[in-house]
Amino acid sequence: AGAKDDTFNVLDLAEYTKNRPWWRKMFAPSSGSSAEKYNVATQLVIGGVTGWCTGFLFQKVGKLAATAVGGGFFLLQIANHTGYIKVDWNLIQRDMNKAKQQLKFHTSGDKMPPEVKSKVDEVVIFLKKNAILTGGFAGGFMFGMAS
């Protein structure tokens, strides 16, 4: 009366790995991302176009910001030399020494703070999950900065 029907499912690993993309095999078995629903060429194009747009905007905004900071510094120097602004250099020196002491205190340990380490780990995981998209973005960003 105690006859048991033992059935087993056999998993053929050779067939299983044939159907998986190479980047999934290389980086992690659980590296699923939303970008994987597109083929490699589409991911490169998406990454490249968004990278180029970001690089182009970064270049233009960077030039504008550099001009604004440089122009502001120039105007402050003119105001200082004409007497509109008086700088208390002793106060600046004292504040700089305090800042140096705080930086020495915070950088004395060799370990990263846990919140920084967790963010770095998140970035590394994202880059591994989206290696093709990230590569396209990096290339596009360089082209955007150059144009």
C-alpha positions in Angstrom: 0.0 0.0 0.0 3.0 2.3 0.5 4.1 2.4 -3.2 5.6 5.9 -3.9 5.9 7.4 -7.3 9.2 9.3 -7.3 9.6 11.5 -10.3 12.5 13.8 -10.9 13.0 16.6 -13.3 16.5 16.6 -15.0 18.1 19.9 -15.7 20.5 19.8 -18.6 23.0 22.5 -17.8 24.5 22.5 -21.3 21.1 23.4 -22.8 20.5 25.9 -20.0 23.7 27.8 -20.7 23.2 27.8 -24.5 20.0 29.9 -24.1 21.6 32.5 -21.8 23.4 35.6 -23.1 27.2 35.8 -22.7 27.0 38.9 -20.4 24.7 37.1 -18.0 27.0 34.1 -17.8 30.0 36.4 -17.3 28.7 38.8 -14.6 26.2 37.0 -12.5 23.3 34.6 -12.7 21.0 37.1 -11.0 22.0 40.1 -13.2 18.6 40.7 -14.7 18.0 44.2 -15.8 15.4 46.0 -17.8 17.9 46.6 -20.6 18.2 42.9 -21.2 15.0 42.8 -23.1 16.8 44.6 -26.0 19.5 43.1 -28.1 23.1 44.1 -27.9 22.9 46.6 -30.8 19.9 48.3 -29.4 21.5 48.6 -26.0 24.6 50.1 -27.6 22.5 52.6 -29.6 20.4 53.6 -26.5 23.5 54.0 -24.4 25.4 55.9 -27.1 22.6 58.3 -27.9 21.9 59.1 -24.2 25.7 59.4 -23.6 26.2 61.8 -26.5 23.3 64.0 -25.3 24.6 64.0 -21.8 28.1 64.8 -22.9 27.0 67.5 -25.2 24.9 69.2 -22.5 27.6 68.7 -20.0 30.1 70.5 -22.3 27.8 73.4 -22.9 26.7 73.8 -19.3 30.3 73.4 -18.2 31.5 76.2 -20.4 28.6 78.4 -19.2 29.4 77.6 -15.5 33.2 78.2 -16.1 32.4 81.5 -17.7 30.1 82.5 -14.8 32.5 81.5 -12.1 35.4 83.1 -13.8 33.4 86.3 -14.5 32.2 86.4 -10.9 35.8 86.0 -9.6 36.9 88.8 -11.9 34.2 91.1 -10.7 35.0 90.3 -7.1 38.7 91.1 -7.7 37.7 94.4 -9.3 35.4 95.2 -6.3 38.2 94.3 -3.9 40.8 96.5 -5.6 38.5 99.5 -5.8 37.6 99.2 -2.1 34.0 98.0 -2.3 35.0 94.8 -0.5 37.3 94.3 2.4 38.6 90.8 3.0 39.5 89.7 6.5 42.5 87.4 5.6 43.1 86.4 9.2 39.5 85.1 9.4 40.0 83.2 6.2 43.3 81.7 7.4 41.7 80.6 10.7 38.7 78.9 8.9 41.1 77.2 6.5 43.1 75.8 9.3 39.9 74.5 11.0 38.9 72.8 7.7 42.3 71.2 7.3 42.1 69.8 10.8 38.6 68.4 10.1 39.8 66.8 6.8 42.8 65.2 8.6 40.4 63.8 11.3 38.0 62.4 8.8 40.6 60.9 6.5 42.8 59.4 9.2 41.0 56.0 8.9 41.7 53.7 5.9 38.1 52.5 5.8 35.3 54.1 3.8 32.2 55.1 5.8 29.5 52.4 5.5 27.1 54.7 3.6 29.8 55.5 1.0 30.7 51.8 0.7 27.0 50.8 0.1 26.6 53.4 -2.6 29.8 52.3 -4.3 28.6 48.7 -4.1 25.2 49.7 -5.7 27.1 51.5 -8.5 29.3 48.4 -9.2 26.2 46.1 -9.2 24.4 48.5 -11.7 27.5 48.6 -14.0 27.7 44.9 -14.0 24.0 44.4 -14.7 24.1 47.0 -17.6 27.6 46.5 -19.0 26.7 47.0 -22.6 24.4 49.9 -22.0 27.1 51.6 -19.8 29.7 51.0 -22.4 27.6 52.7 -25.0 26.9 55.5 -22.7 30.6 56.1 -21.9 31.5 56.1 -25.6 28.6 58.5 -26.4 29.5 60.7 -23.5 33.1 61.1 -24.9 31.8 61.9 -28.4 29.3 64.4 -26.9 32.1 66.1 -25.0 34.2 66.3 -28.1 31.5 67.8 -30.3 
